[in-house]
Amino acid sequence: MVYAWTQDLPIDAEFYGRITGLLGDAPMDGLLLHLCVQLPTGGLRYIDVWESEEQCDRAFEERIHPAVDAAFGGARPPVEPTRDLLDVVDVRGAVAGARA
């Protein structure tokens, strides 16, 4: 089952670049789409679509949180930003092709 969510973060594009630089280019198992957009009020919004919640959680534990910790100089803030779950009705395009 597809697992999708949005998350708003109080960071800028420069800091986001530090995180992605630490993540590297290797694909993350189960990630179908990661979109990062600038919010008009400041900060960034992530829109993520994963093949499953388990794959998402594993990627956060093994790759994403270590990169975020390093970007923050050793430890990320103690509270994880809220994920707003999306009720996916349909997935099409390149993302759907990746699931086949």
VOGU-3710 file (C-alpha; in Angstrom, 3 decimals, decimal comma):
1> mvyawtqdlp> 0,000/0,000/0,000  1,340/3,436/-0,954  2,336/5,645/1,985  2,259/9,388/1,253  2,577/12,503/3,385  3,519/16,152/3,538  5,750/17,783/6,115  6,509/21,473/6,662  9,952/22,359/7,956  11,387/25,653/9,211
11> idaefygrit> 14,566/25,385/7,120  15,802/27,137/3,991  17,010/25,771/0,661  20,670/26,118/1,684  20,217/23,941/4,761  18,161/21,470/2,697  21,119/21,285/0,301  23,399/20,289/3,170  21,065/17,445/4,073  20,734/16,171/0,508
21> gllgdapmdg> 24,488/16,419/0,046  24,941/14,133/3,036  22,314/11,703/1,704  24,212/11,203/-1,538  22,831/10,010/-4,851  22,073/6,359/-4,061  18,344/5,631/-4,412  16,363/4,853/-1,275  14,471/1,586/-1,323  10,754/2,228/-1,687
31> lllhlcvqlp> 10,907/5,971/-2,383  8,637/6,744/-5,325  8,680/10,547/-5,117  10,244/13,252/-2,977  9,258/16,802/-3,821  10,558/19,802/-1,896  8,822/23,152/-2,417  9,305/26,627/-0,980  6,429/27,844/1,191  5,271/31,427/0,598
41> tgglryidvw> 5,499/32,050/4,359  9,072/30,721/4,597  10,349/27,241/5,167  9,993/24,186/2,987  7,336/21,555/2,394  8,220/17,963/1,622  5,782/15,801/-0,302  6,800/12,145/-0,147  5,344/9,015/-1,717  6,700/5,642/-0,625
51> eseeqcdraf> 5,823/2,086/-1,572  5,150/1,367/2,121  5,342/2,938/5,571  7,898/0,307/6,581  10,273/1,295/3,758  9,857/4,948/4,678  10,600/4,279/8,357  13,652/2,186/7,468  15,026/4,922/5,186  14,586/7,506/7,932
61> eerihpavda> 16,339/5,293/10,473  19,212/4,206/8,223  19,831/7,228/5,956  17,728/10,321/6,477  18,034/10,866/10,233  21,821/10,293/10,228  22,154/12,903/7,440  19,904/15,366/9,280  21,832/14,779/12,516  25,098/15,554/10,739
71> afggarppve> 23,645/18,674/9,089  22,608/19,938/12,534  26,110/19,322/13,873  25,432/16,135/15,776  21,765/15,974/16,730  18,561/17,092/15,058  15,937/18,982/17,063  14,200/16,777/19,649  10,758/17,014/18,032  10,130/15,489/14,607
81> ptrdlldvvd> 8,001/17,751/12,388  4,471/16,431/11,960  3,731/14,301/8,929  0,325/15,030/7,443  -0,782/11,774/5,845  -2,346/11,862/2,408  -5,231/9,603/1,438  -3,965/8,412/-1,949  -6,683/7,577/-4,449  -4,489/7,032/-7,512
91> vrgavagara> -0,848/7,179/-8,580  0,070/7,755/-12,235  3,065/8,701/-14,339  6,663/7,823/-13,617  5,831/7,056/-9,982  3,271/4,447/-11,009  5,779/2,918/-13,453  8,309/2,540/-10,637  5,818/0,399/-8,709  5,299/-2,077/-11,549
//
